[in-house]
Amino acid sequence: MVVLPIFFGAPWHPLLPRTIQRILRFAEVRPGENFCDLGCGEGRVLITATKQFSANSIGVEIDPIKVYFARLWARINRVGDKVVITRGNLFDFDPSSADVLYLYLTHQAMDQLFPEILKKLKPSVRIVSYRFCLRGMDPQKVSEDKTLFLYQLNKGNKINNYQ
Ligand SMILES: C[S@@+](CC[C@H](N)C(=O)[O-])C[C@H]1O[C@@H](n2cnc3c(N)ncnc32)[C@H](O)[C@@H]1O
């Protein structure tokens, strides 16, 4: 649960509830939006996005133990029908339905994801990255403590070159 993900792209680092709230407010998640977490861990951000921000949440996680607990936790929170968690590799996952794409990965994993993933995303997608900025891309918004970065493809960002 802790060691395996390090080899695939990102370590395990559980977030405090107030940090999850901060991330979702920063992303300005709206009711009915599709919120996607690549490497969703135990699904806590997804579950909060659905329970408190009325989003439809999808996520992918490589660790089967975390997937088990994420699905269980979603059912316990009575959002099992609105939080869909896939067990698999985030590099093979289809994020094309995402209105908000949330990432808490390492620079190495991000470098592997970008720019290829941009071809699969909606032009209107908001990409929110926690702790790691996206190299070579200009964020539209950065949190005061510089731990959250928001990118929008349709706001003149040079990443539009890849659409
Ligand atoms: C830093 S945690 C973030 C968890 C969650 N997104 C959050 O914000 O609380 C990174 C997660 O990515 C998962 N992960 C790492 N590499 C992955 C891969 N290639 N495919 C799917 N999940 C992966 C890890 O197992 C871990 O749960």
The ligand as an SDF file (V2000), in Angstrom:
LIG
                    3D

 27 29  0  0  0  0  0  0  0  0999 V2000
    0.0020   11.3290   -3.2020 C   0  0  0  0  0  0  0  0  0  0  0  0
   -1.2710   10.1260   -3.3610 S   0  0  0  0  0  0  0  0  0  0  0  0
   -2.6910   11.1160   -3.7220 C   0  0  0  0  0  0  0  0  0  0  0  0
   -3.9900   10.4320   -3.3430 C   0  0  0  0  0  0  0  0  0  0  0  0
   -5.2160   11.2920   -3.6150 C   0  0  0  0  0  0  0  0  0  0  0  0
   -5.2410   11.7510   -4.9680 N   0  0  0  0  0  0  0  0  0  0  0  0
   -5.2500   12.4880   -2.6750 C   0  0  0  0  0  0  0  0  0  0  0  0
   -5.0810   13.6140   -3.1210 O   0  0  0  0  0  0  0  0  0  0  0  0
   -5.4190   12.2630   -1.4690 O   0  0  0  0  0  0  0  0  0  0  0  0
   -0.8710    9.4200   -4.9430 C   0  0  0  0  0  0  0  0  0  0  0  0
   -1.6990    8.1900   -5.2670 C   0  0  0  0  0  0  0  0  0  0  0  0
   -1.4190    7.8130   -6.6000 O   0  0  0  0  0  0  0  0  0  0  0  0
   -1.4250    6.4000   -6.6650 C   0  0  0  0  0  0  0  0  0  0  0  0
   -0.6640    6.0230   -7.8480 N   0  0  0  0  0  0  0  0  0  0  0  0
    0.6730    6.1390   -8.0310 C   0  0  0  0  0  0  0  0  0  0  0  0
    1.0080    5.7430   -9.2610 N   0  0  0  0  0  0  0  0  0  0  0  0
   -0.1440    5.3750   -9.8790 C   0  0  0  0  0  0  0  0  0  0  0  0
   -0.4370    4.8770  -11.1870 C   0  0  0  0  0  0  0  0  0  0  0  0
    0.5210    4.6900  -12.0930 N   0  0  0  0  0  0  0  0  0  0  0  0
   -1.7250    4.6190  -11.4920 N   0  0  0  0  0  0  0  0  0  0  0  0
   -2.7070    4.8130  -10.5760 C   0  0  0  0  0  0  0  0  0  0  0  0
   -2.4800    5.2680   -9.3220 N   0  0  0  0  0  0  0  0  0  0  0  0
   -1.2050    5.5520   -8.9830 C   0  0  0  0  0  0  0  0  0  0  0  0
   -0.8030    5.9750   -5.3650 C   0  0  0  0  0  0  0  0  0  0  0  0
   -1.1060    4.6230   -5.0350 O   0  0  0  0  0  0  0  0  0  0  0  0
   -1.3990    6.9770   -4.3960 C   0  0  0  0  0  0  0  0  0  0  0  0
   -2.5880    6.4690   -3.8370 O   0  0  0  0  0  0  0  0  0  0  0  0
  1  2  1  0
  2  3  1  0
  2 10  1  0
  3  4  1  0
  4  5  1  0
  5  6  1  0
  5  7  1  0
  7  8  2  0
  7  9  1  0
 10 11  1  0
 11 12  1  0
 11 26  1  0
 12 13  1  0
 13 14  1  0
 13 24  1  0
 14 15  1  0
 14 23  1  0
 15 16  2  0
 16 17  1  0
 17 18  1  0
 17 23  2  0
 18 19  1  0
 18 20  2  0
 20 21  1  0
 21 22  2  0
 22 23  1  0
 24 25  1  0
 24 26  1  0
 26 27  1  0
M  CHG  2   2   1   9  -1
M  END
$$$$
